[in-house]
Amino acid sequence: MCGIVGVLGQHEVAPMLVEALRRMEYRGYDSAGIATLQDSRLDRRRAAGKLVELSDLLVHDPLPGKIGIGHTRWATHGAPTVGNAHPHRAGPVAVVHNGIIENFRDLRAELAAVGLTSSTDTDTETVALLAQHHMAQGLDPVAAARRTVDRLDGAFALCFLFDGHPDLIVAARRGSPLAIGHGEGEMFVGSDAIALAPLTNRLTYLEEGDFAVLTRDGVEITDTAGTPVAREMRTLAPDTSFVDKGGHKYFMAKEIGEQPLAIGDTLAEYLREGTPGVTLPEGLDFSAVSRITMVACGTAYYACLTAKYWFEQLARLPVEVDIASEFRYREPPMPEGSLAVFVSQSGETADTLAALRHVAGQGVKVASVVNVPESSIARESDVVLPTRAGVEIGVASTKAFTCQLTVLAAMAVRAAADRGTLTEDRMAQVMAALRAVPGAVNQALSLASDIAGIAAELAEAQDVLFLGRGALFPMALEGALKLKEISYIHAEGYASGELKHGPIALIDPNVPVVVLAPMDRLFDKTVSNMQEVMARGGKVLLVSDGPGLERASDGVWKWLRMPQVDPVFAPIAYAVPVQLLAYHTAVAKGTDVDQPRNLAKSVTVE
């Protein structure tokens, strides 16, 4: 959520700033703006809505200059209006900001007492006013910015631009990610490596509490104590700069279709040729683990719920799963022998990162499953287990989710091996089933045209229920989440056995019920619950394999024939139809599939 970019360049920066912001559109935003210095004079342009509004404004009212900062804003404090859009300016200072300033009200009152009043509803304007105040007291821009940052409570990434200083950008990071880009006689700053990819392939990631002073000659970084520090310069991964729809109308469609390859690439990381079993990074020995605590948000949380079944059934290892935003406030005990696993696509999810830091202070081993190995969560973990999903642009996670499931499945199999809980024959079956997952996912993709037809009717519904048992219960939750977040249809996922404990009261001919039911040991129980729905006039969409449809498809509203897969890893394959169902329903309704309203790809505020 929100995107920051800054350029100290040799050429006109406005086009560079807008293009960098465009590459961060997937993060979610509702206004945008840029500020530059021309002849050392500070000026800015801002617009509510999509970036095209800002682009149109710049055509009619250009903003020249070879130094500038830009921002896409996801509203927290104040409505998404031009007045609340970034950059914010106070006298000689312009500021862009990701995060939340928690003490802005106290600072606002303090500034009002000296005659500096706010004109917006935002917390960010307070940062600009505070810097202006410190400069009015005689501090130079760098000292004023440092004094300002020291006064702030909360999580933030900040960039300052100063009137009369055409070779200076100041950046600071506490909680929200920020990276410095190195060029030849140019320097860059951005909250997202994707934004900087066309500008440079050399990045330095700021650490927690870092304060950076950029000129065209380079960057000076100091830590929270004000001590100069050297941070590692890294080379950008080649695929990070590749952001293309590949002929699809939406990134989500492209990313759904990429899943067989992405899962295959992920498996190749952990099932290596010539090496028996599952290969994990050094430092993970499940024979010494007595309990796993898994923490995540949103779709990643459902991946953890699925993995709970795998770890407990295959490795006989107890697992607790927590929503990150609740975890540390619950203050759960972490006894000796615990392993904490944090799952995040971006590796920057604020709630998950805060939960990780809470656990790390208790001396527990921390492992992370992330798609961005350079992310904060990865850097602060003891063991990093990368997914190989590649860049995911669609806000609704698809290939990142199934790659998370794949990594967690590999971990569960390795845990079973370390703990000796499976016979040799059963281990061979499980390994074969894991290797077969990409093929099953590829077969499931062939349902797209059938699902598009069903979605055209589903788009007329006001409410939809998803049912599943066992490891398919989390997939019912995921199916409901996907449908509501991109089609805006109210949907709920339930364990099938919970139907008669309340949700069955919702059943009528206008409420479609999606039943996920592979032919497994729980199939007959799921079908029994499905019959209860049909007996009350409910419209059932049955998603099952050939044997399941032969036994239970009579009388259903619609059905989808899935490939037969090993029941253990069926959830990974069954993720595909629920993704496609949400996607085609959203297309039928005409919603913004890749950038659904009110949502952000990377949630970097608590």
C-alpha positions as CSV (number, residue, x, y, z in Angstrom):
1,M,0.0,0.0,0.0
2,C,1.2,3.5,-0.9
3,G,4.3,3.9,-3.1
4,I,7.3,6.3,-2.8
5,V,9.8,7.2,-5.4
6,G,12.5,9.8,-5.5
7,V,15.0,10.8,-8.3
8,L,18.1,12.8,-8.2
9,G,18.7,12.8,-12.0
10,Q,20.5,14.3,-15.0
11,H,17.3,14.6,-17.0
12,E,13.7,15.7,-16.5
13,V,12.3,13.6,-13.7
14,A,8.5,14.0,-14.0
15,P,8.2,11.3,-16.6
16,M,10.4,9.0,-14.6
17,L,8.5,9.6,-11.4
18,V,5.1,8.9,-13.1
19,E,6.4,5.7,-14.7
20,A,7.8,4.5,-11.4
21,L,4.5,5.2,-9.7
22,R,2.7,3.3,-12.5
23,R,4.8,0.2,-11.8
24,M,3.6,0.4,-8.2
25,E,-0.1,0.7,-9.0
26,Y,-0.6,-2.9,-8.0
27,R,0.1,-2.0,-4.4
28,G,-3.3,-0.2,-4.2
29,Y,-3.9,3.6,-4.1
30,D,-6.5,6.3,-4.5
31,S,-4.5,9.5,-5.2
32,A,-1.1,10.4,-6.6
33,G,1.3,13.3,-6.9
34,I,4.8,14.5,-7.5
35,A,7.0,17.4,-6.5
36,T,10.1,18.8,-8.2
37,L,12.6,21.6,-8.0
38,Q,13.0,23.8,-11.0
39,D,15.6,26.5,-10.7
40,S,15.8,25.5,-7.0
41,R,12.1,26.3,-6.6
42,L,9.7,23.7,-5.1
43,D,6.5,23.0,-6.9
44,R,4.0,20.0,-7.0
45,R,1.1,18.5,-8.9
46,R,-1.5,16.2,-7.3
47,A,-4.6,14.4,-8.4
48,A,-7.3,12.1,-6.8
49,G,-8.1,8.8,-8.5
50,K,-5.9,6.8,-10.9
51,L,-2.5,7.9,-12.2
52,V,-4.1,8.8,-15.6
53,E,-5.6,11.8,-13.8
54,L,-2.1,13.0,-12.7
55,S,-0.7,12.3,-16.2
56,D,-3.5,14.4,-17.7
57,L,-2.8,17.2,-15.3
58,L,0.9,17.2,-16.2
59,V,0.1,17.4,-19.9
60,H,-1.8,20.7,-19.3
61,D,0.4,21.9,-16.4
62,P,3.9,20.5,-16.8
63,L,6.3,20.2,-13.8
64,P,9.9,20.6,-14.9
65,G,13.0,19.7,-12.8
66,K,15.8,17.2,-12.5
67,I,15.1,16.3,-8.9
68,G,11.8,15.1,-7.5
69,I,9.7,12.9,-5.3
70,G,6.4,11.1,-6.0
71,H,3.7,9.1,-4.2
72,T,0.7,7.0,-4.7
73,R,-1.5,7.2,-1.6
74,W,-3.8,4.6,0.0
75,A,-6.0,6.7,2.4
76,T,-5.6,6.2,6.1
77,H,-6.1,9.6,7.7
78,G,-8.4,11.7,5.6
79,A,-10.5,11.0,2.4
80,P,-8.8,10.4,-1.0
81,T,-8.9,14.1,-2.1
82,V,-6.5,16.3,-3.9
83,G,-5.9,18.2,-0.7
84,N,-5.0,15.1,1.2
85,A,-2.8,13.7,-1.6
86,H,1.0,13.6,-1.3
87,P,3.5,15.2,-1.5
88,H,2.6,17.5,1.4
89,R,4.2,20.8,1.6
90,A,4.9,23.3,4.4
91,G,7.0,26.3,3.4
92,P,10.3,25.1,2.0
93,V,9.6,21.4,2.7
94,A,7.8,18.7,0.7
95,V,7.3,15.2,2.1
96,V,6.0,11.8,0.9
97,H,5.2,9.2,3.5
98,N,4.2,5.5,3.8
99,G,2.9,4.3,7.1
100,I,1.1,6.0,10.1
101,I,2.4,8.7,12.4
102,E,0.8,7.6,15.7
103,N,1.5,10.8,17.7
104,F,0.5,13.3,14.9
105,R,-2.4,14.8,17.0
106,D,0.0,15.7,19.8
107,L,2.5,17.2,17.3
108,R,-0.3,19.0,15.5
109,A,-1.4,20.7,18.8
110,E,2.2,21.6,19.6
111,L,2.7,23.2,16.2
112,A,-0.6,25.0,16.3
113,A,0.6,26.6,19.5
114,V,3.4,28.3,17.5
115,G,1.2,29.3,14.7
116,L,1.7,26.4,12.3
117,T,-1.8,25.0,11.6
118,S,-2.8,22.0,9.5
119,S,-4.8,22.4,6.3
120,T,-5.4,18.7,5.6
121,D,-6.8,15.7,7.4
122,T,-3.6,13.7,7.1
123,D,-1.0,12.7,9.6
124,T,1.7,13.3,7.0
125,E,1.2,17.0,6.8
126,T,2.4,17.2,10.4
127,V,5.8,15.8,9.3
128,A,6.2,18.6,6.8
129,L,5.1,21.3,9.3
130,L,7.5,19.9,11.9
131,A,10.4,20.1,9.5
132,Q,9.4,23.6,8.5
133,H,9.4,24.6,12.2
134,H,12.9,23.2,12.8
135,M,14.2,25.0,9.7
136,A,12.7,28.2,11.0
137,Q,14.7,27.6,14.2
138,G,17.9,27.8,12.1
139,L,18.5,24.1,11.4
140,D,19.8,23.1,8.0
141,P,17.6,20.7,5.9
142,V,19.4,17.5,7.0
143,A,19.4,18.5,10.7
144,A,15.8,19.6,10.5
145,A,14.7,16.3,8.9
146,R,16.7,14.3,11.5
147,R,15.1,16.2,14.3
148,T,11.7,15.7,12.8
149,V,12.2,11.9,12.4
150,D,13.3,11.7,16.0
151,R,10.0,13.2,17.2
152,L,7.8,10.7,15.3
153,D,6.1,7.6,16.8
154,G,4.7,4.9,14.5
155,A,5.8,3.1,11.3
156,F,6.9,5.1,8.3
157,A,9.0,5.5,5.3
158,L,9.7,9.2,4.5
159,C,11.3,11.3,1.7
160,F,12.0,15.0,2.1
161,L,12.6,17.5,-0.7
162,F,13.8,21.1,0.1
163,D,13.3,24.4,-1.6
164,G,16.7,25.8,-2.7
165,H,18.5,22.5,-2.5
166,P,18.6,20.9,-6.0
167,D,21.1,18.1,-5.0
168,L,19.5,16.7,-1.8
169,I,16.8,14.2,-0.9
170,V,16.6,12.9,2.7
171,A,15.0,9.5,3.4
172,A,14.2,7.6,6.6
173,R,12.8,4.2,7.4
174,R,11.1,2.9,10.5
175,G,8.8,-0.1,9.9
176,S,8.0,0.6,6.2
177,P,10.4,-0.6,3.5
178,L,12.6,1.7,1.6
179,A,15.4,1.1,-0.9
180,I,18.2,3.3,-2.3
181,G,19.1,3.0,-6.0
182,H,22.5,3.7,-7.3
183,G,23.1,5.2,-10.8
184,E,25.9,7.0,-12.6
185,G,25.7,10.5,-11.4
186,E,22.2,9.8,-10.3
187,M,20.5,8.4,-7.2
188,F,17.1,7.0,-6.6
189,V,14.9,6.0,-3.7
190,G,11.8,3.8,-3.7
191,S,9.5,1.8,-1.5
192,D,9.4,-1.0,-4.2
193,A,12.3,-2.6,-6.2
194,I,9.9,-3.0,-9.1
195,A,9.6,0.8,-9.3
196,L,13.3,1.3,-9.5
197,A,14.0,-1.5,-11.9
198,P,14.0,0.6,-15.1
199,L,16.3,3.2,-13.4
200,T,19.0,1.0,-11.9
201,N,19.8,-2.6,-11.0
202,R,21.9,-1.7,-7.9
203,L,20.0,-1.4,-4.7
204,T,20.7,-0.8,-1.0
205,Y,17.9,-1.7,1.4
206,L,17.6,0.6,4.4
207,E,17.5,-1.2,7.7
208,E,15.2,-0.4,10.6
209,G,15.8,3.1,11.9
210,D,18.2,4.1,9.0
211,F,18.4,7.8,8.0
212,A,19.8,8.4,4.5
213,V,21.1,11.6,2.9
214,L,21.2,11.4,-0.9
215,T,23.1,13.6,-3.4
216,R,24.0,12.8,-7.0
217,D,27.4,11.6,-5.8
218,G,26.0,8.9,-3.5
219,V,24.3,8.3,-0.2
220,E,25.4,8.6,3.5
221,I,23.4,6.3,5.9
222,T,23.3,6.5,9.6
223,D,21.6,4.2,12.1
224,T,19.2,5.1,14.9
225,A,22.1,6.3,17.1
226,G,23.4,8.6,14.3
227,T,26.4,6.4,13.6
228,P,27.5,6.1,9.9
229,V,26.9,2.6,8.6
230,A,27.6,0.8,5.4
231,R,24.7,-1.2,4.0
232,E,25.1,-3.9,1.4
233,M,24.5,-3.1,-2.2
234,R,22.6,-5.8,-4.1
235,T,22.0,-6.5,-7.7
236,L,18.3,-6.5,-8.7
237,A,17.0,-10.0,-9.8
238,P,16.4,-9.9,-13.5
239,D,12.7,-10.9,-13.4
240,T,11.9,-8.1,-10.9
241,S,11.9,-5.6,-13.8
242,F,9.5,-7.7,-15.9
243,V,6.0,-6.5,-15.4
244,D,3.9,-7.4,-18.4
245,K,0.4,-8.9,-18.9
246,G,1.6,-11.3,-21.5
247,G,-1.4,-10.8,-23.7
248,H,-4.0,-11.2,-21.0
249,K,-6.5,-8.5,-20.1
250,Y,-5.6,-8.7,-16.4
251,F,-2.5,-9.6,-14.5
252,M,-4.6,-11.9,-12.4
253,A,-5.4,-14.1,-15.4
254,K,-1.8,-14.2,-16.4
255,E,-0.7,-15.2,-12.8
256,I,-3.4,-17.9,-12.5
257,G,-2.1,-19.4,-15.7
258,E,1.6,-19.2,-14.5
259,Q,0.9,-21.5,-11.6
260,P,2.1,-24.8,-13.0
261,L,5.4,-23.2,-13.9
262,A,5.7,-21.3,-10.6
263,I,4.9,-24.3,-8.5
264,G,7.4,-26.4,-10.6
265,D,10.1,-23.8,-10.0
266,T,9.3,-23.8,-6.3
267,L,9.4,-27.5,-6.1
268,A,12.8,-27.5,-7.9
269,E,14.1,-25.5,-5.0
270,Y,13.2,-28.2,-2.4
271,L,13.1,-31.4,-4.4
272,R,16.5,-31.5,-6.0
273,E,17.7,-34.0,-8.6
274,G,20.0,-36.6,-7.3
275,T,19.0,-35.8,-3.7
276,P,16.4,-38.0,-1.9
277,G,13.6,-36.4,0.0
278,V,13.1,-32.7,0.7
279,T,16.1,-30.3,0.9
280,L,15.5,-27.4,3.2
281,P,17.9,-24.5,4.2
282,E,20.3,-25.3,7.0
283,G,19.0,-24.8,10.5
284,L,15.7,-26.6,10.3
285,D,15.7,-29.9,12.1
286,F,12.1,-31.0,12.9
287,S,13.2,-33.8,15.1
288,A,14.0,-31.2,17.7
289,V,10.7,-29.2,17.3
290,S,7.9,-29.9,19.7
291,R,5.4,-27.4,18.3
292,I,5.0,-25.0,15.4
293,T,3.3,-21.6,15.6
294,M,2.3,-20.2,12.2
295,V,1.5,-16.6,11.7
296,A,0.2,-14.7,8.6
297,C,-2.6,-12.4,7.3
298,G,-5.3,-12.9,4.6
299,T,-4.6,-15.5,2.0
300,A,-1.3,-16.4,3.6
301,Y,-3.2,-17.2,6.8
302,Y,-5.3,-19.7,4.8
303,A,-2.1,-21.3,3.5
304,C,-1.1,-21.8,7.1
305,L,-4.5,-23.3,8.1
306,T,-4.0,-25.8,5.2
307,A,-0.5,-26.6,6.3
308,K,-1.7,-27.3,9.9
309,Y,-3.5,-30.4,8.5
310,W,-0.3,-31.5,6.7
311,F,2.1,-31.1,9.6
312,E,-0.3,-32.8,12.1
313,Q,-1.3,-35.7,9.8
314,L,2.0,-36.4,8.1
315,A,4.5,-35.5,10.9
316,R,2.4,-35.8,14.0
317,L,3.6,-32.3,14.9
318,P,1.1,-30.0,16.7
319,V,0.5,-26.6,15.0
320,E,-1.1,-23.4,16.1
321,V,-2.1,-20.9,13.5
322,D,-2.6,-17.2,14.3
323,I,-3.8,-14.1,12.5
324,A,-0.8,-11.8,12.7
325,S,-2.8,-8.8,13.8
326,E,-4.0,-10.7,16.9
327,F,-1.0,-12.8,17.7
328,R,1.2,-10.5,19.7
329,Y,-1.7,-8.9,21.6
330,R,-2.7,-12.4,22.8
331,E,0.9,-12.7,24.3
332,P,1.1,-16.4,23.6
333,P,3.8,-18.4,25.4
334,M,6.5,-19.8,23.2
335,P,8.0,-22.8,25.1
336,E,11.4,-24.2,24.4
337,G,11.4,-26.4,21.3
338,S,8.9,-24.2,19.4
339,L,9.4,-23.1,15.8
340,A,7.7,-19.9,14.6
341,V,6.8,-19.8,10.9
342,F,5.8,-16.5,9.3
343,V,4.3,-16.4,5.8
344,S,4.0,-13.3,3.7
345,Q,4.1,-12.7,-0.1
346,S,5.8,-9.3,0.1
347,G,7.8,-10.0,3.3
348,E,6.8,-6.5,4.4
349,T,3.4,-7.1,5.9
350,A,3.3,-4.8,8.9
351,D,1.3,-7.1,11.3
352,T,3.3,-10.1,10.4
353,L,6.6,-8.3,10.8
354,A,5.5,-7.0,14.2
355,A,4.5,-10.5,15.3
356,L,7.9,-11.8,14.1
357,R,9.8,-9.2,16.2
358,H,7.6,-10.2,19.2
359,V,8.7,-13.8,18.8
360,A,12.3,-13.1,18.0
361,G,12.7,-11.4,21.4
362,Q,11.7,-14.7,23.1
363,G,14.7,-16.7,21.8
364,V,12.5,-18.9,19.5
365,K,13.8,-20.0,16.1
366,V,12.1,-18.0,13.3
367,A,11.5,-19.3,9.8
368,S,9.8,-17.3,7.0
369,V,8.1,-18.3,3.8
370,V,8.4,-15.2,1.5
371,N,8.4,-14.4,-2.2
372,V,10.9,-11.5,-1.7
373,P,14.2,-12.8,-0.3
374,E,15.4,-9.2,0.3
375,S,12.4,-8.2,2.3
376,S,12.3,-7.2,6.0
377,I,10.7,-10.4,7.2
378,A,13.4,-12.5,5.3
379,R,16.2,-10.4,6.7
380,E,15.0,-10.7,10.3
381,S,14.4,-14.5,10.1
382,D,16.8,-17.2,11.2
383,V,15.8,-19.4,8.2
384,V,14.3,-18.2,4.9
385,L,12.2,-20.5,2.7
386,P,11.7,-18.7,-0.6
387,T,8.8,-19.2,-2.9
388,R,9.6,-18.9,-6.6
389,A,6.4,-17.3,-7.7
390,G,8.0,-14.4,-9.4
391,V,6.6,-10.9,-9.4
392,E,2.8,-11.0,-8.6
393,I,1.0,-7.8,-9.6
394,G,-2.7,-8.7,-9.1
395,V,-3.8,-7.6,-5.6
396,A,-5.7,-10.9,-5.1
397,S,-2.9,-13.4,-4.6
398,T,-2.9,-16.5,-6.8
399,K,0.4,-18.0,-7.8
400,A,2.0,-16.6,-4.6
401,F,-0.6,-18.5,-2.6
402,T,-0.1,-21.8,-4.3
403,C,3.6,-21.4,-4.1
404,Q,3.3,-20.8,-0.3
405,L,1.2,-24.0,-0.1
406,T,3.9,-25.8,-2.0
407,V,6.7,-24.7,0.3
408,L,4.7,-25.6,3.4
409,A,3.8,-29.0,1.9
410,A,7.5,-29.6,1.3
411,M,8.3,-28.6,4.9
412,A,5.6,-31.0,6.2
413,V,7.1,-33.8,4.2
414,R,10.5,-33.1,5.5
415,A,9.2,-32.9,9.1
416,A,7.7,-36.3,8.6
417,A,11.1,-37.6,7.4
418,D,12.9,-36.0,10.3
419,R,10.5,-37.4,12.8
420,G,10.1,-40.9,11.2
421,T,6.3,-40.8,11.2
422,L,5.8,-42.3,7.7
423,T,6.7,-45.8,6.5
424,E,9.1,-46.0,3.6
425,D,6.2,-46.9,1.2
426,R,4.0,-44.1,2.4
427,M,6.9,-41.6,2.1
428,A,7.4,-42.6,-1.5
429,Q,3.7,-42.1,-2.2
430,V,3.7,-38.7,-0.6
431,M,6.8,-37.6,-2.5
432,A,5.3,-38.8,-5.8
433,A,2.1,-36.9,-5.0
434,L,4.0,-33.7,-4.3
435,R,5.9,-34.0,-7.6
436,A,2.6,-34.5,-9.4
437,V,1.1,-31.2,-8.2
438,P,2.2,-29.0,-11.1
439,G,0.5,-31.4,-13.6
440,A,-2.7,-31.5,-11.6
441,V,-2.8,-27.7,-11.4
442,N,-2.2,-27.5,-15.2
443,Q,-5.2,-29.9,-15.7
444,A,-7.4,-27.8,-13.4
445,L,-6.7,-24.7,-15.6
446,S,-8.6,-26.4,-18.5
447,L,-11.8,-25.7,-16.5
448,A,-11.5,-22.0,-17.3
449,S,-14.1,-21.9,-20.1
450,D,-16.7,-23.9,-18.1
451,I,-16.1,-21.7,-15.1
452,A,-16.6,-18.5,-17.2
453,G,-20.1,-19.8,-18.1
454,I,-21.0,-20.5,-14.5
455,A,-19.6,-17.2,-13.4
456,A,-21.9,-15.3,-15.7
457,E,-24.8,-16.6,-13.6
458,L,-23.0,-16.4,-10.3
459,A,-22.5,-12.7,-10.9
460,E,-26.2,-12.1,-10.3
461,A,-26.0,-13.5,-6.7
462,Q,-25.9,-11.3,-3.6
463,D,-24.5,-14.0,-1.3
464,V,-22.4,-17.1,-1.9
465,L,-21.4,-19.9,0.5
466,F,-18.3,-22.1,0.1
467,L,-18.1,-25.5,1.9
468,G,-15.2,-27.9,2.5
469,R,-14.0,-30.5,5.0
470,G,-10.5,-31.3,6.3
471,A,-7.8,-29.5,4.4
472,L,-10.4,-28.3,1.9
473,F,-12.0,-26.1,4.6
474,P,-9.3,-23.5,4.4
475,M,-9.8,-23.6,0.6
476,A,-13.5,-22.8,1.2
477,L,-12.3,-19.8,3.2
478,E,-10.0,-18.8,0.4
479,G,-12.6,-19.1,-2.2
480,A,-15.0,-16.8,-0.3
481,L,-12.2,-14.3,0.2
482,K,-11.3,-14.2,-3.5
483,L,-14.9,-13.8,-4.6
484,K,-15.6,-10.9,-2.2
485,E,-12.4,-9.0,-2.7
486,I,-12.6,-8.7,-6.5
487,S,-16.3,-9.2,-7.3
488,Y,-17.6,-7.4,-4.2
489,I,-20.2,-10.2,-3.7
490,H,-20.7,-11.2,-0.1
491,A,-19.3,-14.7,0.4
492,E,-18.5,-16.9,3.4
493,G,-16.5,-20.1,3.8
494,Y,-17.5,-22.8,6.3
495,A,-16.4,-26.2,7.4
496,S,-19.1,-28.4,5.9
497,G,-20.0,-29.9,9.3
498,E,-20.7,-26.4,10.7
499,L,-23.5,-25.9,8.2
500,K,-26.3,-27.0,10.5
501,H,-24.9,-25.0,13.4
502,G,-26.2,-21.7,11.9
503,P,-25.3,-21.1,8.2
504,I,-28.0,-23.4,7.0
505,A,-30.5,-20.6,7.9
506,L,-29.1,-18.7,4.9
507,I,-30.0,-21.4,2.4
508,D,-32.6,-20.5,-0.3
509,P,-32.8,-20.7,-4.1
510,N,-30.9,-17.4,-4.4
511,V,-27.8,-18.4,-2.5
512,P,-25.3,-20.5,-4.5
513,V,-23.3,-22.9,-2.5
514,V,-19.9,-24.0,-3.8
515,V,-18.9,-27.5,-2.4
516,L,-15.2,-28.5,-2.7
517,A,-15.3,-32.3,-2.4
518,P,-12.5,-34.5,-3.8
519,M,-13.0,-38.2,-3.4
520,D,-11.3,-38.7,-0.1
521,R,-12.1,-40.3,3.3
522,L,-14.3,-37.3,4.1
523,F,-16.2,-37.3,0.8
524,D,-19.4,-39.0,2.0
525,K,-19.7,-36.6,5.0
526,T,-19.3,-33.6,2.7
527,V,-21.9,-35.0,0.3
528,S,-24.3,-35.5,3.3
529,N,-24.0,-31.8,4.1
530,M,-24.5,-31.0,0.4
531,Q,-27.7,-32.9,0.4
532,E,-28.9,-30.9,3.3
533,V,-28.4,-27.8,1.2
534,M,-30.3,-29.3,-1.8
535,A,-33.2,-30.4,0.4
536,R,-33.8,-26.8,1.2
537,G,-33.7,-25.5,-2.4
538,G,-30.1,-24.5,-2.4
539,K,-28.1,-24.2,-5.6
540,V,-25.1,-26.4,-5.4
541,L,-21.9,-26.0,-7.5
542,L,-20.1,-29.3,-6.9
543,V,-16.3,-29.3,-7.5
544,S,-15.1,-32.8,-7.5
545,D,-13.2,-35.4,-9.5
546,G,-14.6,-38.1,-11.8
547,P,-15.4,-40.7,-9.2
548,G,-16.9,-38.0,-6.9
549,L,-19.2,-36.7,-9.6
550,E,-20.4,-40.2,-10.6
551,R,-21.6,-40.7,-7.0
552,A,-23.0,-37.3,-6.1
553,S,-23.7,-35.0,-9.0
554,D,-27.4,-35.9,-9.4
555,G,-29.6,-32.9,-8.8
556,V,-26.8,-30.3,-8.4
557,W,-27.1,-26.9,-10.1
558,K,-23.7,-27.1,-11.7
559,W,-20.6,-29.2,-11.5
560,L,-16.9,-29.0,-12.3
561,R,-14.7,-32.1,-13.0
562,M,-11.3,-31.8,-11.4
563,P,-8.4,-34.2,-12.1
564,Q,-7.9,-37.0,-9.6
565,V,-5.1,-36.0,-7.2
566,D,-3.7,-37.5,-4.0
567,P,-6.1,-36.3,-1.2
568,V,-3.1,-35.0,0.8
569,F,-2.2,-32.2,-1.7
570,A,-5.7,-31.8,-3.2
571,P,-6.0,-28.2,-1.7
572,I,-3.3,-26.9,-4.0
573,A,-5.1,-28.1,-7.1
574,Y,-8.5,-27.0,-5.8
575,A,-7.2,-23.5,-5.4
576,V,-7.4,-23.1,-9.1
577,P,-11.2,-23.4,-9.6
578,V,-11.9,-21.0,-6.7
579,Q,-9.5,-18.5,-8.2
580,L,-11.0,-18.8,-11.7
581,L,-14.5,-18.6,-10.3
582,A,-13.7,-15.3,-8.6
583,Y,-11.8,-14.0,-11.6
584,H,-14.6,-14.7,-14.1
585,T,-17.3,-13.5,-11.8
586,A,-15.4,-10.2,-11.4
587,V,-15.0,-9.9,-15.2
588,A,-18.7,-10.5,-15.6
589,K,-19.5,-7.8,-13.2
590,G,-17.0,-5.4,-14.7
591,T,-15.0,-4.7,-11.6
592,D,-11.4,-3.7,-11.5
593,V,-9.9,-7.2,-11.2
594,D,-6.2,-6.2,-10.6
595,Q,-6.9,-3.2,-8.3
596,P,-10.1,-3.9,-6.4
597,R,-11.5,-1.0,-4.4
598,N,-10.1,-0.2,-0.9
599,L,-7.5,-3.0,-1.2
600,A,-3.7,-2.9,-1.3
601,K,-1.2,-5.5,-2.3
602,S,1.3,-5.0,0.4
603,V,-0.2,-3.9,3.7
604,T,2.6,-2.0,5.4
605,V,0.5,-0.4,8.2
606,E,-1.0,-2.1,11.2
